[in-house]
Amino acid sequence: MDGDVLFQKLLVWRDSQARSGPENMAIDEWLMTQLEEVPILRQYQWSGDWVSLGYFQSLRAAKMIFGSTSKYVRRWTGGGVVDHRDDTTYSLMIPRSGQLASMGGSESYRQIHVSLARCLLDRGHSCELVSLDSVINSVACFEKPVEWDLLCQGKKIAGAGQRRTRQGILHQGSVAVKSPDLAELAGYLAKEVITWTPEIEGGLNPRYLSDAWTDRVL
């Protein structure tokens, strides 16, 4: 699939409303329940100084790096600890019927980042894929590149976390550049791009508001 698009069609939601960490996480989880045959790409913003934790990360360790004044939310996906104060954040929901969902986690991660790299390169951002995990010991996502992350001049500029469910794959990604608009990524992912805005009528999971969820020790 390298060099070609990953999907025939893609729903794209450029969510222009800045939201809290718990709301952003709950919306991504809700979007997974709305998956049918067409994958969804969402780009979103944060209201306030938010840091997100991968599902298995320690809140205490995160606060040692980013301090106690930041706001923290635990993601449903894996990965490290991400400072969202100056990044571009996106999520990709992939139905289980799609070819990408049949791949292993490492390969689906690589395929998405190949498309992201092409998008960034075409817009003047020098980047390359990492082929091996870094030996750096840090919970901070952008200090520890892992296999198939993106680097620019030796510095990590893009990473993500994934979770597989009965519906498919939730891929939550962060890019440490403010441009391009990641809605442009859609053209590198799919042949047909459909602008879309969902009607969210309640039903968001409240657990992301809970201290028990954020502080949990796994």
Order of alpha helices (4+ residues) and beta strands (2+ residues): beta-alpha-beta-beta-alpha-beta-beta-beta-alpha-beta-beta-beta-beta-alpha-beta-alpha
